[in-house]
Amino acid sequence: KKAFDVMGTMNGNGGDGEIEGFILDRLWTFDLGFVRDIPIQVHYSYVLLLQLQVFAALFTFKSFLFTLFIFILYGPLLFAILFFHEVGRAWTTTQLGGQISNILIWPLGGFSIYGPTRGGPMDDVWVGLAGPMTHVMQGGLWFALYSIITMGGVGSWSDAVDLAVLSKGGFVAFMTLLAAQAVVLNIVLAVINLVVPAYPLAGGRILSSILVLSNIKVPVAAKTTGVLGTTVGVALLIQGIIYFIRGHEAKGYGLMLVVVAAFAINSSMALLRMNYLGIINEHPLFTRQCYRVVHFSDEADAQMPIEMTELEMT
């Protein structure tokens, strides 16, 4: 069995290597442009989430203004939030000696495909933390904008979207509600990335790296990460369905949780399957030499020839 049976093709050819995971599939992405010669792509799951959010808003509230609000929130605004999330990861990667080859945006963040950093598992922890930390800064900026618009009236903070206020309050009310929702989005994305232990979210990368740094064998670390990721995914799926059934404003959060749950379960099951097949060293989380030399379950695994993939995902 080869790794592409589970995760996708993984090749290394002296600098032109690539990883095409089950999420990073060229058939499910489209090119958006370049930033400093780095290709920017968008995964179609992002477009699907936007369509679902707009449809749910229009179907539930039957309000053009609210539908426009949701389109801006989950369209250009969410895209900007995710883009800066990935810029934070990319910058951290370059500071640690990696080279960015490609950036892909999807609903929970993105992938930076890059050359290996100079350090070991601890570098993976720093790269994992970089994305969520951008949400702290972005959330702070949106909260500052909210405070300016409301003239410091943070005591009346509310993350609920009041249709009456949205309809009658004009542009100021629209921007106030948009700023409040942007704060909430940044909080949600930071928490999801840190709490859900599924690759390539920060939670999965950080958990597996910390386990390995604690001298836990890679197969055990992979199994722990996979089981926790699946469990959290099932819990999020149930909560998302409950939110969606509840209706009204909770529908938007419900859709996002369902997307997160489906991803977490799929990613975690793939990790567990690769571990079961004995090819966990081919998973993007564990391809680097620092994971291979001393952390596999026996000497035979530790002595496996290293065919290191040139590009990794974050």
Secondary structure as UniProt FT lines:
FT   HELIX           3..5
FT   TURN            6..7
FT   STRAND          10..11
FT   STRAND          18..19
FT   HELIX           26..28
FT   STRAND          29..35
FT   TURN            36..37
FT   STRAND          38..43
FT   HELIX           44..61
FT   HELIX           64..72
FT   HELIX           73..77
FT   HELIX           78..95
FT   TURN            96..97
FT   STRAND          100..106
FT   TURN            107..108
FT   STRAND          109..114
FT   HELIX           121..149
FT   TURN            150..152
FT   HELIX           154..156
FT   HELIX           163..168
FT   HELIX           170..195
FT   TURN            199..200
FT   HELIX           202..213
FT   TURN            214..215
FT   HELIX           218..246
FT   TURN            248..249
FT   HELIX           250..276
FT   TURN            277..278
FT   HELIX           280..282
FT   HELIX           284..286
FT   HELIX           289..292
FT   HELIX           299..302
FT   STRAND          312..313
//
